């Protein structure tokens, strides 16, 4: 199990809680054929973990949140962003790069 600290956007509010990531992919990048000139889409490890738990392991958002140590609302936000990024990469033929997890 890996602990990943999140970055806070802006100055106000409480520091974000850590996200627990249980699975790191062996591949770090997916490249379409033929490869275009567009920059890759950056997929965060927490987004990938939420996508894996809900869409691949068929867990509810609440169950995924418990495994990741975050709220169901956070899982929902991570899923929405991950699905948007994957869809954009498929439609535009752009590479997907999984950013390395940040150690805390």
N, C-alpha and C positions, 0 to 999 in steps of 0.2 A: 504494500500500500504506500502510495506516495502523497505527500502533503504539499499542496501548492498554494502559496500566498497570492492573493489577487492584488492588482493595483487599483488604487482609489482614483476616480476621476473627479477632478475639482478639489476644492479645499475643505468643504464642509461635510459634516456627518461623521458617523463613527467609522473606524477602520473596518474593511470587509472581513468576514469570517473566512477561515481557510476552506478549501475544497479538497476532498480526498479523492484521489484518482487511483483506481485499482488495476488498471490495464493500460500499458503503454504500447502503442503499435510498433511493429518492427519496421514498417515503412514510414518514412518522414515526408514523402512527396509523391503525388500522383500527377503524371504528365500526359496530356492528351496527345493523340496522333491525328493529324500533323500538329506540331507545336506552333503556337502563334507567338506574337511579339508582346502580348499583354503580360503585365506583372501577375505573379501568382496570388491566389486568394489565401490569406493567412487564417488557419483554423486553430483556435486555442485548444489545449489539451482538455480543459474543463468542458468545452463545447462538444468535443468528440466523445468524452465520457458520458455526457448526458444523452447524446444521440445513440451511443452503444447500449446504454442501460434501457432506454425507453423503446427504441425502434428494433434493436437486435435481440435483447433479452426479454422484451415484452413486459417490462415492469411499469407500474403506474408512476406518474410523476412524483407522487408522495413517497413511494418505495425507493425510487431513484434518489430523491432528496435525502432520505435517511442514510442510504449507502454513501452518499457524497458528503454528508455532514452539512447540508444547506437546506433552505426552505423549498417548498414546492414551487413557490413563485420564482425563485432563482433558477430552478430546473427549467421552468417554462421559458424564462428569458433566454437561458443558454440554448435550449432546443430551437426557439424561434430564430436566433442568430445563426446557429449551425445549419439549419435547414435552408435559410436564405443564402448563406455562403456557398453551400454545396450546389444548390439550384443555379446560382449565378455562374459558378464554375462550369457546370454542365452546359448551360445555355450558351455561354460565351466562349466555350472551349478553352478555358484558362486552367493552368495548373493549380493544384491544391497543395499547400505546404502546411504541415503540422508544426507549429512553433514548439521549440523544446520547453519542457516544464521548468519553471523557476524554482530553485531550491530556497527554502526559507531557513 
